């Protein structure tokens, strides 16, 4: 009678859930589980810090709209996952985190690395649980995947004590009945009366806008959103993480008029995004005080707890509600109704773009970060996956580098975690190996997970990393910020030592040739780093997200 260990059952259960890639850092008591996953045909991608494993999983999930799996050893290993898992929670990414833990049979006796990991993970996840029974491992693994993708997606945690992982049970006693049970992928429709109210609000508005977020990506509702925008003729804006659901160069995208559109809109349709600080809580003075607020979200709690009164709240899946709305507005709304509003935004945008010096390249040295962003914008492929991480370069990049494909723009999201760039880039490349992946890093944020270059080299994950080297954590024109200075480190030399291609740039006209040389190396299967010295004085003048700033 064959016996299976808990580790072997776990590996088979993960494979039954469709797991193809595993992001992990080896260690006890997970070694047998990791080896068993490899035997099951799951690709092992071991990292240099557990945080990176969770972040790689987050990007992987966003690109493929399905759960990812990361794994860590007990105690400090699981604790190191928590930053990445918390970031996934705030970003609504379905990462399934699995951690080994001290033997449950000896819990309370101060054994090696004993700490209540489930309690640690609960505030960082949608759901956290511990395995006690080998028979039920397949059931609990499936439950973890169901919880991660159910409703509003998010991370989950499953804790495996060492005595469970190494315990044995006859194979026929394992309950596989729920293993691989299909994910529900529920798509609830909105209340028809509320959808009709929104259709009426659109029909009577004069200056409406649509403001969408990641919910449109998770529900794969970009086609429906495009139809709504184009049929009704409504200008649209997205959150930074929601970029690409419609291309940034769409005729109804007036990016430079974002602030004016927010202030002057009389109907604001918020679709699949939180009303958090990213959009100023949709509150005055950034948004008109007398505007009608409509909101579509799969999470009723999100609408019920909105920081500003929602006049028309629709609980439902974005794709389904937009289909309903399209049916309600058909033959009722003439896109020409909003022609004066669109012209107002278009004229304002043209004036800004036509202002003296607006389109002039910045040729001075040290290089201005906007010049670096402009070179990347003109270099990257239209369907490139662009990851931006840092302080100034993130803010400059937000306003200057476009995205044209759904889900192909990644940054730290609402939680604002530094160091996500390189792990996100690697997770994205694993998810979509045929796409160009460009990671644009600040030098400070790069240092947090820089050793993942080694991960990229070892696992042959060819990405292009561009570093804005302004010598510190933030712009500092007066050199008065404590702890800001990092120096102008030759990260390109460090990259070369790890087996990457490296480039160092100090002059604006050297940027494009360096990018082209680096991309050729990436296309040949190498990891490449382009280290660009930028102006430490250049401070991005974008919307403030807090009363204080770095």
PATIDO-771456 format. One record per residue (C-alpha): x, y, z; residue in one letter; residue number from 1. Coordinates in pm, 1 decimal. Layout:
// PATIDO-771456
NODE,c1,c2,c3,code,pos
NODE,X,Y,Z,A,NUM;
...
END
This chain:
// PATIDO-771456
NODE,c1,c2,c3,code,pos
NODE,0.0,0.0,0.0,X,1;
NODE,169.1,321.1,-121.4,X,2;
NODE,199.5,612.3,117.2,X,3;
NODE,221.5,983.3,43.2,X,4;
NODE,378.4,1253.3,255.9,X,5;
NODE,196.6,1577.7,317.7,X,6;
NODE,454.5,1745.8,93.8,X,7;
NODE,373.6,1511.1,-194.5,X,8;
NODE,-0.2,1561.5,-147.0,X,9;
NODE,52.0,1938.3,-149.6,X,10;
NODE,250.2,1923.3,-474.2,X,11;
NODE,-9.5,1705.5,-647.2,X,12;
NODE,-288.7,1932.5,-524.6,X,13;
NODE,-112.8,2241.2,-660.1,X,14;
NODE,-68.2,2072.4,-994.3,X,15;
NODE,-436.9,1980.0,-999.5,X,16;
NODE,-520.1,2349.4,-955.8,X,17;
NODE,-326.8,2428.7,-1272.4,X,18;
NODE,-8.0,2558.5,-1109.2,X,19;
NODE,269.2,2582.3,-1368.1,X,20;
NODE,523.9,2808.1,-1195.2,X,21;
NODE,637.6,2831.2,-833.3,X,22;
NODE,812.8,3135.9,-685.3,X,23;
NODE,999.5,3039.1,-369.6,X,24;
NODE,1307.1,3052.1,-151.2,X,25;
NODE,1419.6,2711.4,-32.6,X,26;
NODE,1435.4,2612.9,332.7,X,27;
NODE,1293.2,2386.0,599.7,X,28;
NODE,1041.8,2243.8,640.3,X,29;
NODE,951.4,2308.1,273.1,X,30;
NODE,1237.1,2128.0,96.5,X,31;
NODE,1045.5,1807.0,28.2,X,32;
NODE,739.6,2006.5,-83.7,X,33;
NODE,952.0,2205.5,-327.2,X,34;
NODE,1120.6,1892.7,-459.0,X,35;
NODE,779.3,1728.4,-497.0,X,36;
NODE,649.4,2026.3,-694.8,X,37;
NODE,940.4,1988.0,-935.1,X,38;
NODE,858.8,1616.7,-976.2,X,39;
NODE,501.5,1716.3,-1063.4,X,40;
NODE,631.9,1929.5,-1351.1,X,41;
NODE,591.5,2268.2,-1184.6,X,42;
NODE,865.2,2511.7,-1291.4,X,43;
NODE,1074.3,2614.7,-987.4,X,44;
NODE,1188.4,2979.9,-977.6,X,45;
NODE,1390.3,3034.1,-662.9,X,46;
NODE,1456.2,3393.1,-558.0,X,47;
NODE,1705.9,3574.3,-335.2,X,48;
NODE,1445.5,3716.4,-93.6,X,49;
NODE,1097.7,3588.9,-12.4,X,50;
NODE,947.5,3934.4,-64.0,X,51;
NODE,1045.9,3905.8,-429.4,X,52;
NODE,867.0,3570.1,-457.6,X,53;
NODE,539.6,3729.6,-347.1,X,54;
NODE,588.7,4030.0,-576.4,X,55;
NODE,673.0,3810.2,-875.3,X,56;
NODE,353.0,3620.7,-805.6,X,57;
NODE,153.8,3944.1,-796.2,X,58;
NODE,274.0,4054.3,-1140.5,X,59;
NODE,222.6,3703.0,-1278.8,X,60;
NODE,-136.1,3703.7,-1152.8,X,61;
NODE,-211.0,4048.6,-1293.1,X,62;
NODE,-86.5,3954.3,-1638.7,X,63;
NODE,-266.2,3619.2,-1654.7,X,64;
NODE,-569.8,3702.8,-1435.7,X,65;
NODE,-529.2,3383.5,-1237.9,X,66;
NODE,-382.2,3273.8,-903.7,X,67;
NODE,-5.3,3247.4,-864.0,X,68;
NODE,180.1,3048.5,-599.3,X,69;
NODE,469.2,3154.2,-377.2,X,70;
NODE,630.0,2950.0,-102.8,X,71;
NODE,856.2,3019.3,194.2,X,72;
NODE,1024.8,2845.5,484.1,X,73;
NODE,909.2,2885.3,843.4,X,74;
NODE,945.2,3187.4,1070.1,X,75;
NODE,1149.8,3465.0,908.1,X,76;
NODE,1088.5,3314.7,564.8,X,77;
NODE,712.3,3355.0,589.8,X,78;
NODE,749.3,3693.6,759.0,X,79;
NODE,955.9,3807.8,460.7,X,80;
NODE,658.5,3726.2,237.9,X,81;
NODE,429.3,3963.1,423.5,X,82;
NODE,537.8,4287.7,254.0,X,83;
NODE,467.9,4144.3,-88.8,X,84;
NODE,146.0,3979.2,27.2,X,85;
NODE,22.0,4304.3,184.7,X,86;
NODE,96.6,4483.3,-141.4,X,87;
NODE,-105.7,4218.1,-326.3,X,88;
NODE,-395.1,4265.1,-81.8,X,89;
NODE,-419.1,4638.2,-144.8,X,90;
NODE,-374.7,4575.5,-518.0,X,91;
NODE,-636.9,4294.0,-519.1,X,92;
NODE,-403.5,4031.7,-669.5,X,93;
NODE,-479.5,3658.1,-613.0,X,94;
NODE,-146.8,3530.9,-479.2,X,95;
NODE,-162.0,3195.2,-300.7,X,96;
NODE,109.9,3200.8,-35.5,X,97;
NODE,221.2,2875.1,124.3,X,98;
NODE,444.6,2866.8,427.7,X,99;
NODE,608.7,2596.3,630.7,X,100;
NODE,586.7,2633.9,1006.7,X,101;
NODE,703.3,2478.3,1330.0,X,102;
NODE,554.1,2132.9,1409.3,X,103;
NODE,198.2,2178.7,1532.7,X,104;
NODE,242.3,1882.1,1767.5,X,105;
NODE,506.1,2082.3,1958.9,X,106;
NODE,350.2,2426.9,1928.9,X,107;
NODE,385.1,2622.4,2253.7,X,108;
NODE,716.6,2460.1,2351.9,X,109;
NODE,937.3,2728.3,2190.9,X,110;
NODE,1060.2,2503.1,1912.7,X,111;
NODE,1271.0,2630.2,1621.8,X,112;
NODE,1117.3,2934.0,1444.4,X,113;
NODE,789.5,2897.6,1628.3,X,114;
NODE,553.0,3189.9,1574.4,X,115;
NODE,184.8,3212.1,1487.7,X,116;
NODE,218.5,3267.4,1113.5,X,117;
NODE,-155.1,3249.5,1050.0,X,118;
NODE,-207.9,3539.4,1290.2,X,119;
NODE,67.5,3732.1,1112.9,X,120;
NODE,-87.8,3671.7,772.5,X,121;
NODE,-451.3,3743.0,855.8,X,122;
NODE,-425.0,4124.2,825.8,X,123;
NODE,-235.6,4083.5,495.5,X,124;
NODE,-475.2,3843.2,322.9,X,125;
NODE,-838.3,3778.9,231.6,X,126;
NODE,-818.4,3442.6,407.4,X,127;
NODE,-559.6,3249.3,607.6,X,128;
NODE,-576.7,2893.4,741.7,X,129;
NODE,-360.8,2612.4,880.6,X,130;
NODE,-354.9,2248.7,766.4,X,131;
NODE,-403.6,1990.1,1041.3,X,132;
NODE,-519.5,1682.8,849.9,X,133;
NODE,-329.0,1519.9,563.6,X,134;
NODE,-651.7,1380.5,416.8,X,135;
NODE,-790.3,1730.3,360.7,X,136;
NODE,-485.9,1894.4,199.5,X,137;
NODE,-636.5,1883.9,-154.6,X,138;
NODE,-960.9,2036.1,-24.5,X,139;
NODE,-783.0,2320.3,158.2,X,140;
NODE,-558.4,2393.6,-138.8,X,141;
NODE,-862.7,2421.6,-364.8,X,142;
NODE,-1035.4,2641.8,-108.6,X,143;
NODE,-732.3,2871.0,-110.5,X,144;
NODE,-756.4,2912.1,-488.8,X,145;
NODE,-1133.4,2966.4,-469.1,X,146;
NODE,-1092.4,3234.5,-201.4,X,147;
NODE,-815.1,3409.1,-394.0,X,148;
NODE,-1028.4,3452.7,-706.6,X,149;
NODE,-1375.5,3479.2,-555.2,X,150;
NODE,-1543.0,3820.9,-577.7,X,151;
NODE,-1278.5,4088.7,-542.6,X,152;
NODE,-948.1,3900.3,-594.7,X,153;
NODE,-679.5,3899.6,-329.7,X,154;
NODE,-400.8,3698.9,-164.2,X,155;
NODE,-453.9,3403.6,68.3,X,156;
NODE,-224.7,3207.2,298.9,X,157;
NODE,-208.3,2837.3,384.0,X,158;
NODE,15.1,2727.9,672.5,X,159;
NODE,182.0,2384.2,668.8,X,160;
NODE,340.2,2269.0,996.8,X,161;
NODE,649.4,2053.9,953.8,X,162;
NODE,491.9,1743.7,1107.4,X,163;
NODE,208.0,1769.1,854.1,X,164;
NODE,448.3,1808.3,561.1,X,165;
NODE,655.6,1505.3,660.8,X,166;
NODE,370.7,1294.3,795.8,X,167;
NODE,255.8,999.2,583.4,X,168;
NODE,-81.5,854.6,492.6,X,169;
NODE,-196.0,570.6,264.3,X,170;
NODE,-267.3,720.0,-76.5,X,171;
NODE,-623.0,587.8,-90.4,X,172;
NODE,-714.1,774.8,227.9,X,173;
NODE,-647.7,1115.0,70.6,X,174;
NODE,-969.4,1293.2,-25.8,X,175;
NODE,-920.0,1416.9,-381.3,X,176;
NODE,-1289.9,1479.4,-446.3,X,177;
NODE,-1257.8,1858.3,-439.1,X,178;
NODE,-909.9,1884.9,-589.4,X,179;
NODE,-908.3,2085.3,-910.2,X,180;
NODE,-1271.3,2192.5,-863.0,X,181;
NODE,-1316.6,2471.1,-1121.6,X,182;
NODE,-1299.9,2825.8,-994.1,X,183;
NODE,-1643.4,2982.2,-989.5,X,184;
NODE,-1552.0,3290.8,-1193.6,X,185;
NODE,-1884.5,3439.2,-1084.2,X,186;
NODE,-2006.7,3736.9,-1286.6,X,187;
NODE,-2300.5,3890.6,-1098.3,X,188;
NODE,-2516.0,4135.7,-1290.8,X,189;
NODE,-2614.1,4472.8,-1153.3,X,190;
NODE,-2957.7,4564.8,-1022.9,X,191;
NODE,-3148.9,4656.7,-1341.8,X,192;
NODE,-3315.3,4960.3,-1183.4,X,193;
NODE,-2976.7,5103.2,-1084.9,X,194;
NODE,-2833.4,5037.5,-1431.3,X,195;
NODE,-3133.1,5220.5,-1578.2,X,196;
NODE,-3069.0,5513.9,-1343.6,X,197;
NODE,-2710.7,5534.3,-1467.8,X,198;
NODE,-2826.6,5525.3,-1829.1,X,199;
NODE,-3065.0,5812.7,-1753.2,X,200;
NODE,-2788.0,6007.5,-1578.8,X,201;
NODE,-2569.5,5972.4,-1889.5,X,202;
NODE,-2857.9,6085.8,-2111.5,X,203;
NODE,-2904.5,6405.5,-1909.7,X,204;
NODE,-2540.3,6487.7,-1830.3,X,205;
NODE,-2347.4,6756.2,-2014.5,X,206;
NODE,-1988.4,6683.1,-1910.7,X,207;
NODE,-1948.4,6318.0,-1800.9,X,208;
NODE,-1625.5,6126.8,-1750.5,X,209;
NODE,-1541.2,5761.6,-1688.6,X,210;
NODE,-1276.9,5676.7,-1428.1,X,211;
NODE,-1176.8,5309.6,-1433.0,X,212;
NODE,-933.4,5087.3,-1245.6,X,213;
NODE,-803.0,4733.2,-1212.6,X,214;
NODE,-1150.4,4585.3,-1178.0,X,215;
NODE,-1192.8,4628.5,-1553.0,X,216;
NODE,-876.6,4424.0,-1604.3,X,217;
NODE,-976.4,4146.1,-1362.5,X,218;
NODE,-1316.3,4111.8,-1529.4,X,219;
NODE,-1163.3,4137.1,-1879.3,X,220;
NODE,-1411.0,4411.8,-1955.5,X,221;
NODE,-1194.1,4626.8,-2181.9,X,222;
NODE,-1404.7,4556.1,-2492.7,X,223;
NODE,-1722.4,4661.0,-2314.4,X,224;
NODE,-1553.2,4971.0,-2175.9,X,225;
NODE,-1435.4,5066.9,-2523.9,X,226;
NODE,-1786.6,5023.9,-2661.6,X,227;
NODE,-1930.8,5244.2,-2386.5,X,228;
NODE,-1670.4,5516.0,-2436.9,X,229;
NODE,-1712.9,5520.8,-2813.6,X,230;
NODE,-2091.4,5477.1,-2834.4,X,231;
NODE,-2163.0,5742.3,-2574.0,X,232;
NODE,-1865.5,5964.1,-2660.5,X,233;
NODE,-1752.9,5994.5,-2297.7,X,234;
NODE,-1392.2,6095.5,-2216.1,X,235;
NODE,-1218.0,5836.9,-1998.3,X,236;
NODE,-940.0,5827.2,-1741.0,X,237;
NODE,-784.0,5537.2,-1551.1,X,238;
NODE,-591.7,5479.5,-1232.1,X,239;
NODE,-217.1,5416.6,-1279.7,X,240;
NODE,-265.3,5039.4,-1236.9,X,241;
NODE,-564.9,5040.1,-1469.1,X,242;
NODE,-376.9,5182.5,-1767.7,X,243;
NODE,-410.3,5016.8,-2106.6,X,244;
NODE,-774.3,4904.1,-2091.5,X,245;
NODE,-808.0,5154.0,-2372.7,X,246;
NODE,-487.5,5273.7,-2538.4,X,247;
NODE,-352.8,5601.9,-2403.2,X,248;
NODE,-360.1,5749.0,-2754.8,X,249;
NODE,-732.2,5678.5,-2800.2,X,250;
NODE,-919.6,5975.6,-2948.8,X,251;
NODE,-1123.2,6014.2,-2626.0,X,252;
NODE,-817.4,6011.7,-2401.1,X,253;
NODE,-721.7,6364.0,-2295.2,X,254;
NODE,-440.6,6281.9,-2055.2,X,255;
NODE,-304.0,6632.4,-2000.0,X,256;
NODE,-653.8,6758.5,-1914.2,X,257;
NODE,-706.2,6511.7,-1630.0,X,258;
NODE,-727.2,6773.9,-1352.6,X,259;
NODE,-958.2,6999.4,-1551.8,X,260;
NODE,-1186.3,6708.4,-1644.0,X,261;
NODE,-1210.6,6602.3,-1279.6,X,262;
NODE,-1296.6,6955.7,-1165.9,X,263;
NODE,-1555.6,7023.3,-1434.7,X,264;
NODE,-1732.7,6689.6,-1484.2,X,265;
NODE,-2099.1,6683.9,-1383.5,X,266;
NODE,-2121.6,6301.5,-1392.7,X,267;
NODE,-1834.8,6082.8,-1270.1,X,268;
NODE,-1869.5,5711.2,-1346.3,X,269;
NODE,-1624.0,5516.3,-1128.1,X,270;
NODE,-1574.7,5162.8,-1261.9,X,271;
NODE,-1380.9,4889.6,-1083.9,X,272;
NODE,-1158.4,5100.6,-862.3,X,273;
NODE,-1143.1,5211.7,-502.5,X,274;
NODE,-1232.3,5569.9,-418.2,X,275;
NODE,-906.6,5608.9,-229.1,X,276;
NODE,-627.9,5865.2,-211.3,X,277;
NODE,-513.6,5780.0,-566.2,X,278;
NODE,-818.9,5965.9,-701.6,X,279;
NODE,-840.0,6208.1,-410.1,X,280;
NODE,-1139.8,6015.8,-271.0,X,281;
NODE,-1335.6,6173.2,-560.3,X,282;
NODE,-1378.3,6469.8,-327.2,X,283;
NODE,-1379.9,6847.8,-379.5,X,284;
NODE,-1187.7,7051.9,-470.7,X,285;
NODE,-1024.8,6799.7,-703.4,X,286;
NODE,-1370.5,6689.9,-822.4,X,287;
NODE,-1676.8,6909.5,-864.1,X,288;
NODE,-1881.7,6934.3,-543.9,X,289;
NODE,-2212.8,6914.6,-730.5,X,290;
NODE,-2121.2,6623.0,-959.1,X,291;
NODE,-2333.5,6308.5,-968.0,X,292;
NODE,-2126.3,6007.2,-858.7,X,293;
NODE,-2198.1,5663.0,-1004.2,X,294;
NODE,-1999.0,5359.0,-902.5,X,295;
NODE,-1972.8,5003.4,-1038.0,X,296;
NODE,-1791.1,4747.9,-821.2,X,297;
NODE,-1814.7,4377.0,-747.8,X,298;
NODE,-1763.1,4445.1,-375.2,X,299;
NODE,-2074.3,4585.4,-205.0,X,300;
NODE,-1866.3,4696.2,94.3,X,301;
NODE,-1656.9,4918.0,-129.3,X,302;
NODE,-1964.8,5107.2,-245.4,X,303;
NODE,-2127.9,5114.3,98.9,X,304;
NODE,-1814.8,5261.1,258.7,X,305;
NODE,-1733.1,5516.1,-13.9,X,306;
NODE,-1570.6,5828.7,133.2,X,307;
NODE,-1798.4,6044.6,-82.2,X,308;
NODE,-2171.7,5999.6,-130.0,X,309;
NODE,-2247.9,5769.0,-422.2,X,310;
NODE,-2571.4,5866.1,-594.5,X,311;
NODE,-2590.8,5556.5,-816.3,X,312;
NODE,-2427.2,5243.4,-673.6,X,313;
NODE,-2422.6,4926.3,-882.5,X,314;
NODE,-2289.0,4604.4,-728.6,X,315;
NODE,-2177.3,4362.5,-997.4,X,316;
NODE,-1902.5,4238.5,-1225.2,X,317;
NODE,-1772.7,4515.8,-1450.1,X,318;
NODE,-1809.3,4312.7,-1768.8,X,319;
NODE,-2169.6,4215.6,-1698.5,X,320;
NODE,-2280.9,4558.5,-1576.8,X,321;
NODE,-2123.4,4730.5,-1877.0,X,322;
NODE,-2306.0,4488.1,-2106.5,X,323;
NODE,-2629.7,4579.4,-1930.7,X,324;
NODE,-2552.3,4949.0,-1958.6,X,325;
NODE,-2471.7,4920.7,-2328.0,X,326;
NODE,-2812.9,4766.4,-2382.4,X,327;
NODE,-2982.7,5045.9,-2189.1,X,328;
NODE,-2808.8,5332.4,-2370.4,X,329;
NODE,-2849.0,5181.6,-2716.6,X,330;
NODE,-3053.8,5421.0,-2934.4,X,331;
NODE,-3099.8,5654.4,-2635.9,X,332;
NODE,-2772.6,5841.4,-2625.9,X,333;
NODE,-2622.1,6034.8,-2911.6,X,334;
NODE,-2245.0,6076.0,-2883.2,X,335;
NODE,-2280.4,6421.1,-3039.2,X,336;
NODE,-2446.5,6537.2,-2718.6,X,337;
NODE,-2103.3,6555.6,-2555.8,X,338;
NODE,-1921.2,6706.0,-2855.7,X,339;
NODE,-1878.2,7050.0,-2688.6,X,340;
NODE,-1732.7,6880.7,-2378.6,X,341;
NODE,-1488.3,6674.9,-2584.7,X,342;
NODE,-1389.8,6984.4,-2784.6,X,343;
NODE,-1319.9,7174.8,-2464.8,X,344;
NODE,-1083.8,6901.3,-2344.6,X,345;
NODE,-925.0,6857.3,-2686.5,X,346;
NODE,-860.5,7230.8,-2722.4,X,347;
NODE,-705.4,7245.3,-2377.0,X,348;
NODE,-481.8,6950.7,-2454.7,X,349;
NODE,-374.3,7101.7,-2786.7,X,350;
NODE,-287.3,7428.5,-2614.2,X,351;
NODE,-72.9,7248.9,-2358.2,X,352;
NODE,105.6,7038.5,-2616.8,X,353;
NODE,157.3,7340.1,-2840.1,X,354;
NODE,297.2,7565.4,-2568.2,X,355;
NODE,652.5,7697.2,-2625.3,X,356;
NODE,903.1,7428.7,-2532.2,X,357;
NODE,633.4,7170.0,-2456.9,X,358;
NODE,766.7,6918.2,-2709.8,X,359;
NODE,1130.3,7021.2,-2703.6,X,360;
NODE,1372.4,6747.6,-2595.6,X,361;
NODE,1582.7,6831.0,-2291.0,X,362;
NODE,1940.5,6812.1,-2409.3,X,363;
NODE,2124.6,6922.8,-2097.9,X,364;
NODE,2339.7,6708.9,-1871.4,X,365;
NODE,2289.1,6582.8,-1608.7,X,366;
NODE,1998.4,6417.7,-1785.9,X,367;
NODE,1649.7,6522.4,-1681.9,X,368;
NODE,1432.4,6218.1,-1591.5,X,369;
NODE,1169.7,6335.4,-1841.7,X,370;
NODE,1427.3,6302.4,-2120.7,X,371;
NODE,1492.7,5946.7,-2008.3,X,372;
NODE,1118.7,5874.5,-2004.3,X,373;
NODE,1082.7,6025.7,-2350.8,X,374;
NODE,1358.8,5805.8,-2491.8,X,375;
NODE,1200.0,5493.0,-2342.2,X,376;
NODE,858.3,5596.3,-2474.9,X,377;
NODE,994.3,5631.5,-2828.2,X,378;
NODE,1192.9,5307.2,-2802.4,X,379;
NODE,950.6,5057.5,-2648.8,X,380;
NODE,720.5,4832.8,-2848.3,X,381;
NODE,352.0,4920.1,-2852.8,X,382;
NODE,251.0,4611.3,-2653.2,X,383;
NODE,547.3,4626.6,-2413.7,X,384;
NODE,490.0,4552.2,-2047.1,X,385;
NODE,618.2,4858.9,-1864.3,X,386;
NODE,706.6,4838.4,-1494.6,X,387;
NODE,792.5,5164.3,-1317.6,X,388;
NODE,919.0,5180.0,-959.6,X,389;
NODE,1070.7,5461.5,-759.3,X,390;
NODE,1005.6,5816.5,-644.0,X,391;
NODE,1077.3,6080.3,-905.7,X,392;
NODE,1098.8,5840.6,-1200.7,X,393;
NODE,761.6,5690.8,-1104.8,X,394;
NODE,598.5,6034.6,-1097.0,X,395;
NODE,764.4,6153.8,-1417.0,X,396;
NODE,684.7,5824.1,-1589.0,X,397;
NODE,319.0,5838.6,-1489.1,X,398;
NODE,265.7,6153.5,-1693.5,X,399;
NODE,495.5,6084.9,-1987.5,X,400;
NODE,513.6,5713.1,-2074.6,X,401;
NODE,200.2,5563.0,-2233.9,X,402;
NODE,45.4,5216.8,-2219.3,X,403;
NODE,-159.1,5064.6,-2498.5,X,404;
NODE,-254.7,4711.4,-2384.2,X,405;
NODE,-469.8,4596.2,-2087.6,X,406;
NODE,-269.9,4508.8,-1778.4,X,407;
NODE,63.6,4599.1,-1936.8,X,408;
NODE,141.3,4879.4,-1690.1,X,409;
NODE,265.3,4777.7,-1344.6,X,410;
NODE,372.3,4980.2,-1044.4,X,411;
NODE,349.6,4942.8,-668.5,X,412;
NODE,-20.0,5032.9,-666.9,X,413;
NODE,-206.7,5195.5,-377.7,X,414;
NODE,18.4,5046.2,-106.5,X,415;
NODE,321.4,5224.9,-250.6,X,416;
NODE,577.5,4953.6,-178.8,X,417;
NODE,929.2,5039.1,-295.0,X,418;
NODE,1138.5,4769.3,-462.4,X,419;
NODE,859.3,4606.1,-663.5,X,420;
NODE,1010.6,4688.0,-1003.7,X,421;
NODE,1252.6,4406.2,-1075.5,X,422;
NODE,1038.9,4130.2,-916.5,X,423;
NODE,733.7,4259.2,-1104.9,X,424;
NODE,932.1,4256.1,-1428.4,X,425;
NODE,1044.4,3898.1,-1375.3,X,426;
NODE,695.5,3779.0,-1284.1,X,427;
NODE,556.5,3955.1,-1590.9,X,428;
NODE,814.8,3796.4,-1820.7,X,429;
NODE,744.5,3450.2,-1682.8,X,430;
NODE,373.1,3510.3,-1744.6,X,431;
NODE,421.1,3650.9,-2095.1,X,432;
NODE,762.6,3539.8,-2224.3,X,433;
NODE,692.9,3665.8,-2577.4,X,434;
NODE,644.4,4028.9,-2468.4,X,435;
NODE,905.2,4300.2,-2430.2,X,436;
NODE,936.8,4376.1,-2058.4,X,437;
NODE,1099.3,4702.8,-1953.8,X,438;
NODE,1160.0,4782.1,-1586.8,X,439;
NODE,1223.3,5151.3,-1516.0,X,440;
NODE,1373.4,5187.7,-1169.9,X,441;
NODE,1485.8,5462.4,-942.8,X,442;
NODE,1827.3,5382.8,-798.6,X,443;
NODE,1692.3,5372.7,-443.9,X,444;
NODE,1408.8,5133.3,-519.1,X,445;
NODE,1636.6,4919.7,-735.7,X,446;
NODE,1864.8,4850.6,-439.6,X,447;
NODE,1587.7,4688.6,-237.3,X,448;
NODE,1564.3,4381.5,-462.1,X,449;
NODE,1869.0,4426.5,-683.7,X,450;
NODE,1993.9,4072.6,-621.3,X,451;
NODE,1697.1,3942.2,-817.2,X,452;
NODE,1919.1,4013.1,-1118.2,X,453;
NODE,2086.6,3691.1,-1011.3,X,454;
NODE,1746.2,3518.7,-1017.8,X,455;
NODE,1684.8,3651.5,-1368.6,X,456;
NODE,2023.5,3528.7,-1492.2,X,457;
NODE,1999.4,3185.5,-1332.7,X,458;
NODE,1650.0,3122.5,-1465.4,X,459;
NODE,1707.1,3288.7,-1802.7,X,460;
NODE,1434.7,3551.1,-1764.8,X,461;
NODE,1550.7,3820.8,-2009.3,X,462;
NODE,1424.6,4164.7,-1913.5,X,463;
NODE,1554.0,4515.1,-1979.9,X,464;
NODE,1616.9,4719.3,-1664.4,X,465;
NODE,1667.7,5095.2,-1693.7,X,466;
NODE,1786.5,5279.6,-1382.6,X,467;
NODE,1740.3,5652.2,-1324.1,X,468;
NODE,2057.3,5718.0,-1125.0,X,469;
NODE,1996.6,6045.2,-941.0,X,470;
NODE,2222.3,5950.8,-653.5,X,471;
NODE,1958.9,5901.2,-388.2,X,472;
NODE,1609.8,5823.8,-273.3,X,473;
NODE,1439.4,6138.2,-400.8,X,474;
NODE,1512.2,6469.4,-566.6,X,475;
NODE,1701.7,6696.6,-329.0,X,476;
NODE,1776.2,7036.2,-489.0,X,477;
NODE,1890.1,7187.4,-158.5,X,478;
NODE,2064.8,6873.0,-34.0,X,479;
NODE,1885.4,6891.6,299.3,X,480;
NODE,1704.5,6557.0,322.9,X,481;
NODE,1848.4,6322.1,587.5,X,482;
NODE,1945.3,5977.3,459.8,X,483;
NODE,1882.9,6073.6,101.1,X,484;
NODE,2232.9,6035.0,-39.6,X,485;
NODE,2326.6,5702.4,-200.3,X,486;
NODE,2599.6,5813.3,-436.8,X,487;
NODE,2626.3,5745.5,-808.1,X,488;
NODE,2678.6,5370.7,-792.0,X,489;
NODE,2780.1,5185.5,-1107.3,X,490;
NODE,2496.1,4936.2,-1095.9,X,491;
NODE,2585.3,4841.3,-1453.0,X,492;
NODE,2916.3,4701.0,-1324.3,X,493;
NODE,2733.3,4511.6,-1052.0,X,494;
NODE,2499.1,4372.0,-1317.7,X,495;
NODE,2792.6,4260.8,-1531.8,X,496;
NODE,2940.0,4078.3,-1233.2,X,497;
NODE,2614.3,3884.6,-1202.9,X,498;
NODE,2619.2,3786.5,-1570.4,X,499;
NODE,2407.4,4065.8,-1719.7,X,500;
NODE,2481.8,4305.3,-2003.1,X,501;
NODE,2556.5,4651.5,-1862.3,X,502;
NODE,2546.5,5004.7,-2005.8,X,503;
NODE,2631.8,5337.6,-1840.6,X,504;
NODE,2498.7,5665.6,-1981.0,X,505;
NODE,2576.7,6027.5,-1891.5,X,506;
NODE,2472.6,6219.0,-2206.6,X,507;
NODE,2117.1,6246.0,-2349.0,X,508;
NODE,2216.2,6142.6,-2699.9,X,509;
NODE,2367.7,5819.6,-2561.4,X,510;
NODE,2039.2,5690.6,-2419.5,X,511;
NODE,1878.0,5553.2,-2735.8,X,512;
NODE,2189.5,5371.8,-2864.2,X,513;
NODE,2237.7,5215.3,-2519.5,X,514;
NODE,1875.1,5098.0,-2511.3,X,515;
NODE,1908.7,4944.9,-2856.8,X,516;
NODE,2228.1,4760.9,-2769.3,X,517;
NODE,2072.3,4635.8,-2446.2,X,518;
NODE,1753.5,4516.2,-2616.8,X,519;
NODE,1958.0,4317.3,-2867.8,X,520;
NODE,2116.6,4135.3,-2574.8,X,521;
NODE,1773.7,4078.0,-2420.4,X,522;
NODE,1645.0,3940.5,-2750.1,X,523;
NODE,1939.5,3698.9,-2743.3,X,524;
NODE,1835.8,3575.8,-2397.7,X,525;
NODE,2042.3,3795.5,-2163.4,X,526;
NODE,1934.6,4027.2,-1883.9,X,527;
NODE,2041.0,4386.5,-1951.0,X,528;
NODE,2082.9,4690.6,-1725.9,X,529;
NODE,2110.7,5047.4,-1857.0,X,530;
NODE,2230.7,5279.1,-1579.4,X,531;
NODE,2149.6,5643.7,-1665.9,X,532;
NODE,2286.9,5929.7,-1456.2,X,533;
NODE,2005.7,6179.9,-1400.3,X,534;
NODE,1967.3,6519.7,-1237.5,X,535;
NODE,1934.2,6499.8,-857.9,X,536;
NODE,1753.8,6836.6,-859.8,X,537;
NODE,1464.0,6727.6,-1084.3,X,538;
NODE,1147.9,6708.3,-874.9,X,539;
NODE,826.0,6575.5,-1030.5,X,540;
NODE,541.7,6824.9,-994.4,X,541;
NODE,245.5,6586.8,-987.6,X,542;
NODE,-61.6,6545.9,-768.7,X,543;
NODE,23.2,6502.4,-401.2,X,544;
NODE,-112.5,6183.9,-244.3,X,545;
NODE,-44.1,6282.1,117.2,X,546;
NODE,4.2,6586.1,339.8,X,547;
NODE,371.4,6494.7,365.7,X,548;
NODE,609.1,6376.9,96.0,X,549;
NODE,950.6,6219.3,66.2,X,550;
END
